[in-house]
Amino acid sequence: MLLDLEYLDEGNLLEFWDKEVRTSGWLWKVESGGWFELEKLRSGFLAQHLGQSNKEYLVTGINDCVSVLADSEPIIITSE
């Protein structure tokens, strides 16, 4: 089940990118220190109280990103 999507400007995430090495790819599983952990610091962030095991994924574009919070692994379908 999808819990939340957050549309982000990639420039606002510069502190999370490795300054030396940029791994190629467009989809990452966030193991720690992602948007969910940052948002948990806010008392008004209700997703933290759902009691589900949240998995976080980051889908990157050229200038924008989408952070995906879900309680199960995503099914990814790419166009040919």
Summary of the structure (lengths in Angstrom):
residues: 80
radius of gyration: 13.3
end to end distance: 26.0
largest distance: 42.9
contacts: 153
relative contact order: 0.32
helix: 20%
strand: 31%
